[in-house]
Amino acid sequence: MIRTQVAIIGAGPSGLLLSQLLHRNGIDSVVLERRSRDYVEGRIRAGLLERGTVELLEAAGVGERLNREGLVHDGVELAFSGRIHRVDLKALCGHAMTVYGQTEITKDLGDARVAAGGTVLYEVDDVTVNGIDSARPRIAFSSLGIRDEVECDFVVGCDGFHGVTRRSVPAATITTHERVYPFAWLGVLADVPPVADELIYANHSRGFALCSMRSRTRSRYYLQCTPADRVEDWSDERFWDELRSRLPEAHAIRMQTGPSIEKSIAPLRSFVAEPMRFGRLFLVGDAAHIVPPTGAKGLNLAAADVRVLYQGLIEFYRGRGDRLLDEYSSRALARVWKATRFSWWFTTLMHRFSDEPFAHKLQLAELEYLAESPAASRAFAENYVGLDFT
């Protein structure tokens, strides 16, 4: 039997971040993870961070490499009708975005937990959550073929959309909302310099494209494709040719290509489960909500959940009551729904939904308005860099 204050299921960035923040405030935690550490740290995920996420990582003591190697972006480019419009984020709302891969964040947090002597148990299975309505919930699990339990004050589910924590909640107590989009993203990672210094979001009659990066020598590119597409149908040559066709000529002619080191297809969906607290169980990140990656809100929303929850746990363990814990679900969901709205809007604006010319003309008209209106540009910038915390 393992006894701790907070048991966290899932050793992705949100689970490790919460554990590290709690440790720095004198609160004990145990993290359980189904996969190996190498697997978790090797997952290719997003890497565009809001200022609030950067601040939280700094508070966790893992900001040194992020601030040294991260790429600060003061703006973002929108490409449409053969033109490029740059949204100056810094000038419009005073904040920027930082490019730093989620893989690197997970490594930094993993190293920090090891250095602090934290308990992170990898490759556990048969996890069950019990007693979330009691004062001492228990998590049973198997590790190396041996059955064990964690007894704790609180359980936090950072175990993703398919994890065990949300499935442990009685169906009658939870409401889910979902929208599945009729397309997917084909992503390629390649060791080639980015085509531009900032991200490019392209609206094209052939479909959406995104030019992103992980560093000054590693690029991450995406193409809108169908959910029926298969990775093996897309050779590197076909991918690069299609990407060029969806970019303005000025970018297409200077884009450098090379062999892909990772290639994957991801479907797009919006999903929200509410509430996000059930007795002594709290849901965080993808366990409670998923947004299409167009607005880069997934990791940032998970970090925002962690911000609200760890402040509530600190208040509780310092004997100042449980008001913030009681407010966790409502405060987190208020931000989740605003980010879901923005991600839905931006996805609708940039992707091809049909062959209907009318729909594409409406998209272009809205993009023209965004480019011409300081008010529209400011609203975009405020949502893109992350709304202020209340």
Secondary structure, 3 states (H helix, E strand, C coil): CEECCEEEECCCHHHHHHHHHHHCCCCCEEEECCCCHHHHHHCCCCCEECHHHHHHHHHCCCCHHHHHHCEEECEEEEEECCEEEEEEHHHHHCCCEEECCHHHHHHHHHHHHHHCCCEEECCEEEEEEECCCCCCCEEEEEECCEEEEEECCEEEECCCCCCHHHHCCCHHHCEEEEEEEEEEEEEEEECCCCCCCCCEEECCCCCCEEEEECCCCCEEEEEEECCCCCHHHCCHHHHHHHHHHHCCHHHHCCCCCCCEEEEEEEEEEEEEEECCEECCEEECHHHCEECCHHHCCHHHHHHHHHHHHHHHHHHHHCCCCCHHHHHHHHHHHHHHHHHHHHHHHHHHHHCCCCCCHHHHHHHHHHHHHHHHCHHHHHHHHHHHHCCCCC
